[in-house]
Amino acid sequence: MREKSAISSSRATNDCATVDFETRSACSLKTAGSWRYSLDPSTEVLCLAFHLPNWPDDRVELWHPSFPALGIAEAGDESLYVDLFMHVLGGGLVEAHNAWFERGIWTNICLDLGWPVIKSHQWRCSAAKAAAHSLPRSLDDAAAALGLSIRKDAAGSKVMMKMNKPRKPRKKEREAGVQGLLWWETPDLFATLWEYCKQDVRAEVALSAALPNLSTSEQELYELDQTINERGFALDRPAIGQALILIEVETTRLNLELASLTQGQVTKATQRAKLTSWLKGEGVFLPDTTAETVEAYLSPESREPIVGPARRALEILQSLGKASTAKYQAMQNWICPDNRVHGGLLFHGASTGRWTGAGVQPHNFPKGIWKDEECPMTDVWSYLQRR
């Protein structure tokens, strides 16, 4: 049984530097996951805000690259971020909120800028601390739950969301044939973003100070989690591509059959409202179209067995709604250039302390039981048992 993390009340940032990146990319962080995002050629660092150990809690410094088109020079007193680098090189701890994101940006982008390596055992995560104490992982929600006065900058958050993805070309840009990625960027927007990033660090420092550190055993599990996530797990990229082609072909075929069954009233299984309405005309009244409801209505034990076109329509809906086929798209989105998924596990994702999955969700792959005569591992297992 794992030791509860309720022991050390030592302030995490007494010996931790706290860091926070803001970035932009044509890659969707939500769709691809943060490691794949950090490896995308379009991903750029917009700034790094940081707090060093033994600084006053409200002191935060900022580095950002230059933006020549806007007349913005590289920022940051060199002596300050040299101090940060010396802290890292000396084996000092580095904390972030949802540190897996910062870890990816630092490892996959900033090392190419000549920044020092932060070793696995040096990372700490205030979101992991919050989760281990049954608080929300969200920085602002955790701060609110603890009644902290220092919070995220709500107005700055809107600016960040605007700046972190490409914008559409303006009319004059389209007429001029402007190519490449275009961004929301002005000196005023950047100034707002930088203050937002610095305020995030202040909030992270305050949250971490209000929470006991992870216990030794929990910290060891967190470091193991990070090692597993950085190593990742392998996927067969060609097989994923073929599976997606097969899924598309079968989806087209079944949707054409559904359109024929319903005389064109429902052309896709995703048209749930239209399908529910059509089923009413067939005498089938579904309370909803969840997988559980559809399975219950198709069950042989159903009080009113469904037959004919209505049954076939529900079977098509069931086939095209399987989560297992959606996993192939998630695999394609998350797979990295090394043909592995990184960051697919979330430490202390459930209130019980167990791991949960992210993206591909490896925890909930379809389950089944091989019969001995069908299982390709039977001979291997027998051999291992004999040893």
C-alpha positions in Angstrom: 0.0 0.0 0.0 1.4 3.4 -1.0 2.4 5.9 1.6 0.2 9.0 1.6 1.9 12.3 0.7 1.0 14.2 3.8 4.3 14.5 5.5 6.7 17.1 4.5 5.3 20.6 4.7 8.5 22.0 3.4 8.0 24.7 0.8 8.7 23.3 -2.7 10.3 26.4 -4.0 12.8 26.7 -1.2 14.9 24.4 -3.4 13.0 24.5 -6.7 13.1 26.9 -9.5 9.6 27.5 -11.0 9.3 27.8 -14.8 6.4 28.4 -17.2 6.5 28.5 -21.0 4.2 30.2 -23.5 4.3 28.9 -27.1 2.6 28.9 -30.4 2.2 26.2 -33.1 0.1 25.1 -36.0 0.0 21.7 -34.2 -3.0 21.3 -31.9 -1.8 20.7 -28.3 -5.2 19.1 -27.4 -5.2 16.8 -30.4 -1.6 15.7 -30.5 -0.5 15.8 -26.9 2.3 17.9 -25.6 5.3 15.8 -26.6 4.2 15.5 -30.2 3.4 19.3 -30.0 6.9 20.1 -28.8 8.4 18.1 -31.7 6.4 19.9 -34.4 8.5 22.1 -36.7 6.0 24.9 -36.3 6.1 25.1 -32.5 7.9 28.2 -31.2 8.7 29.4 -27.7 7.2 32.9 -27.1 8.6 33.3 -23.6 9.8 31.7 -20.4 8.9 33.1 -17.0 10.9 31.8 -14.0 11.3 32.2 -10.3 14.5 31.1 -8.5 14.9 29.7 -5.0 15.2 32.2 -2.2 13.8 35.0 -4.3 10.8 36.8 -2.8 7.7 34.9 -3.8 6.4 37.7 -6.1 9.7 38.1 -8.0 9.5 36.6 -11.5 11.8 37.3 -14.4 11.2 36.8 -18.1 13.1 35.7 -21.1 11.8 35.8 -24.7 13.3 35.5 -28.1 13.5 38.4 -30.5 10.7 39.2 -32.9 12.5 41.3 -35.6 9.4 42.1 -37.6 7.9 43.8 -34.6 11.1 45.5 -33.5 11.2 43.4 -30.3 14.7 42.5 -29.2 15.5 39.4 -27.1 14.7 40.0 -23.5 16.1 39.0 -20.1 19.0 40.1 -18.1 21.7 37.5 -19.1 22.9 37.2 -15.5 19.5 36.1 -14.4 18.9 33.3 -16.8 22.6 32.3 -16.4 21.6 31.9 -12.7 18.8 29.7 -13.8 21.1 27.6 -15.9 23.7 27.4 -13.1 20.8 26.2 -10.8 20.0 23.4 -13.3 23.7 22.5 -13.9 24.2 22.2 -10.1 21.4 19.6 -9.9 18.8 22.0 -8.6 15.1 21.1 -8.8 12.8 22.6 -11.4 9.0 22.8 -10.9 6.2 23.6 -13.2 2.5 23.1 -13.2 1.7 20.1 -15.5 5.5 19.8 -15.9 5.3 17.3 -18.7 4.6 20.2 -21.1 7.5 22.3 -19.8 9.7 19.2 -19.9 8.9 18.6 -23.6 9.5 22.2 -24.6 12.8 22.4 -22.7 14.0 19.0 -24.0 12.9 19.2 -27.6 13.3 22.9 -28.4 15.4 24.7 -25.8 18.3 22.2 -25.8 18.9 23.2 -29.4 19.3 26.8 -28.1 22.2 25.6 -26.0 20.3 25.4 -22.7 21.4 22.8 -20.2 19.8 19.4 -19.7 17.3 19.1 -16.8 17.7 15.5 -15.7 14.6 13.4 -15.0 15.1 13.4 -11.2 15.3 17.2 -11.1 11.7 17.8 -12.3 8.8 18.5 -9.9 5.1 19.1 -10.7 2.7 21.2 -8.7 -0.2 19.7 -10.6 0.9 16.2 -9.4 1.1 17.6 -5.8 -2.4 19.0 -6.2 -3.8 15.7 -7.5 -2.1 13.7 -4.8 -4.0 15.9 -2.2 -7.4 15.4 -4.0 -7.4 18.9 -5.5 -8.1 19.8 -9.2 -5.1 19.5 -11.5 -6.1 22.9 -13.0 -3.9 25.7 -11.6 -6.7 28.2 -11.2 -9.2 25.6 -9.8 -6.6 24.3 -7.3 -5.8 27.9 -6.2 -9.5 28.6 -5.8 -10.1 25.4 -3.8 -7.4 26.5 -1.4 -8.7 30.1 -1.2 -5.5 31.6 -2.5 -5.5 35.3 -3.3 -3.0 34.9 -6.2 -4.8 33.6 -9.3 -4.3 33.3 -13.0 -4.8 36.4 -15.2 -8.2 35.8 -16.9 -7.8 38.6 -19.4 -4.3 37.4 -20.3 -5.6 33.9 -20.8 -7.8 35.1 -23.6 -4.8 36.8 -25.3 -2.7 33.6 -24.8 -5.4 31.5 -26.5 -5.5 33.9 -29.4 -1.8 34.0 -29.9 -1.0 30.3 -29.6 -2.4 29.3 -33.0 -2.2 30.6 -36.5 -4.7 33.2 -37.8 -6.4 33.3 -41.2 -4.9 35.7 -43.8 -6.5 39.1 -44.1 -8.0 40.3 -47.4 -4.9 42.3 -48.4 -2.7 39.3 -47.5 -4.8 37.0 -49.6 -4.7 39.5 -52.5 -0.9 39.8 -52.2 -0.5 36.0 -52.1 1.1 35.9 -48.7 2.3 32.4 -47.9 3.2 30.6 -44.7 1.9 30.8 -41.2 0.4 34.0 -39.9 0.0 34.9 -36.2 -1.7 37.3 -33.9 1.2 39.4 -32.9 1.7 43.1 -31.9 3.9 44.6 -29.2 0.8 45.2 -27.0 -0.3 41.6 -27.4 3.2 40.3 -26.5 3.3 42.6 -23.4 0.0 41.2 -22.2 1.2 37.6 -22.8 4.4 38.2 -20.9 2.6 39.5 -17.9 0.2 36.6 -18.1 3.1 34.2 -18.1 4.7 35.9 -15.1 1.4 35.8 -13.2 1.1 32.1 -13.9 4.5 31.6 -12.2 3.4 33.6 -9.2 0.3 31.5 -8.9 2.3 28.3 -9.2 4.7 29.4 -6.5 1.8 30.2 -4.2 0.0 26.9 -4.9 3.2 24.9 -4.3 3.9 26.7 -1.1 0.4 25.9 0.2 0.8 22.1 -0.4 3.0 19.5 1.3 5.5 17.9 -1.0 5.0 14.4 -2.3 6.2 11.8 0.0 9.3 9.9 -0.9 7.4 6.9 -2.2 5.0 9.1 -4.2 7.9 11.2 -5.6 9.6 7.9 -6.7 6.4 6.9 -8.5 6.1 10.3 -10.2 9.7 10.0 -11.4 9.0 6.5 -12.7 5.9 7.8 -14.5 8.0 10.5 -16.2 10.6 8.0 -17.2 7.9 5.7 -18.7 6.3 8.6 -20.5 9.5 9.9 -22.0 10.4 6.4 -23.2 6.9 6.0 -24.6 5.4 2.9 -26.3 5.8 1.9 -29.9 3.1 1.9 -32.5 3.0 0.4 -36.0 2.6 3.5 -38.2 1.9 1.7 -41.5 -0.7 -0.5 -39.8 -2.4 2.5 -38.3 -2.6 4.1 -41.8 -4.1 1.0 -43.3 -6.6 0.6 -40.4 -7.8 4.2 -41.0 -8.3 3.5 -44.7 -10.3 0.4 -43.9 -12.4 2.3 -41.3 -13.1 5.1 -43.9 -14.2 2.6 -46.5 -16.4 0.7 -44.0 -17.9 3.9 -42.7 -18.8 5.0 -46.2 -20.4 1.7 -47.0 -22.4 1.6 -43.8 -23.6 5.2 -44.1 -24.8 4.4 -47.7 -26.7 1.5 -46.3 -28.2 3.7 -43.6 -29.3 6.3 -46.2 -31.0 3.5 -48.2 -32.7 2.1 -45.1 -34.1 5.5 -44.2 -35.0 6.6 -47.7 -32.5 9.4 -47.5 -33.7 10.8 -44.2 -30.5 9.9 -42.4 -27.3 9.9 -44.5 -24.8 9.5 -41.7 -24.8 7.7 -38.3 -23.5 10.9 -36.7 -26.9 12.5 -37.4 -28.3 11.3 -34.1 -31.3 13.6 -33.9 -32.5 12.7 -37.4 -32.0 9.0 -36.7 -34.0 9.2 -33.4 -36.8 10.9 -35.3 -36.8 8.3 -38.1 -36.8 5.5 -35.5 -39.9 7.0 -33.9 -41.7 6.6 -37.3 -40.6 2.9 -37.1 -42.2 2.5 -33.6 -38.8 2.6 -31.8 -38.6 5.3 -29.1 -35.0 5.7 -27.8 -34.5 7.8 -24.7 -31.0 8.6 -26.1 -28.4 7.2 -28.4 -25.7 6.3 -25.9 -23.8 3.0 -26.5 -25.4 1.5 -23.4 -29.0 2.3 -24.6 -28.4 1.0 -28.1 -26.9 -2.2 -26.7 -29.9 -2.7 -24.4 -32.4 -2.2 -27.2 -30.5 -4.7 -29.4 -30.1 -7.2 -26.6 -32.0 -10.5 -27.0 -33.3 -9.9 -23.5 -35.0 -6.6 -24.6 -38.7 -6.5 -23.7 -39.7 -5.5 -27.2 -37.3 -7.1 -29.7 -36.5 -4.7 -32.6 -36.6 -6.2 -36.1 -36.4 -5.1 -39.7 -34.9 -1.8 -40.9 -35.0 -0.3 -37.4 -32.8 -3.0 -36.0 -30.3 -2.8 -38.9 -30.1 1.0 -38.4 -29.3 0.6 -34.8 -26.6 -2.1 -35.6 -25.0 0.4 -38.0 -25.1 3.1 -35.3 -23.5 0.7 -32.9 -20.8 -0.3 -35.4 -19.8 3.2 -36.3 -19.9 4.4 -32.7 -17.2 2.1 -31.3 -14.5 3.9 -29.3 -12.0 1.2 -30.3 -12.0 2.4 -33.9 -11.6 6.1 -32.8 -8.3 5.0 -31.2 -6.6 4.7 -34.6 -7.1 8.4 -35.2 -5.8 9.2 -31.8 -2.8 7.0 -32.5 -2.1 8.9 -35.8 -2.4 12.2 -34.0 -0.1 11.3 -31.1 2.6 9.2 -32.8 5.9 11.0 -32.8 8.7 10.8 -35.4 10.3 7.9 -33.5 7.0 5.9 -34.0 6.3 6.0 -30.3 3.6 7.7 -28.2 5.1 9.8 -25.3 3.0 11.1 -22.4 0.2 8.5 -22.7 -0.1 8.1 -18.9 -1.2 10.6 -16.3 0.2 10.2 -12.8 -2.4 10.2 -10.0 -5.1 10.7 -12.7 -7.9 9.2 -10.5 -8.8 10.2 -7.0 -7.7 6.8 -5.8 -4.2 7.6 -6.9 -4.1 5.2 -9.9 -2.8 6.2 -13.3 -5.2 7.2 -16.1 -4.6 7.4 -19.8 -4.3 10.3 -22.2 -4.8 10.6 -25.9 -4.6 7.0 -27.1 -5.9 5.9 -23.6 -3.8 2.7 -23.3 -5.7 1.8 -20.1 -8.9 1.0 -21.9 -7.9 -1.0 -24.9 -10.7 -3.5 -25.8 -10.3 -6.5 -23.5 -10.7 -10.2 -24.2 -9.5 -13.6 -23.4 -7.4 -15.8 -25.7 -8.2 -19.5 -25.9 -5.1 -21.5 -25.3 -5.1 -23.0 -28.7 -5.5 -19.6 -30.3 -3.0 -17.7 -28.2 0.4 -17.1 -30.0 2.1 -16.7 -26.6 1.0 -20.1 -25.2 4.3 -21.8 -26.0 6.4 -18.9 -24.7 4.4 -18.8 -21.5 4.8 -22.6 -21.0 8.6 -22.2 -21.5 8.8 -19.4 -19.0 6.8 -21.4 -16.4 9.3 -24.3 -16.8 12.3 -22.0 -16.0 
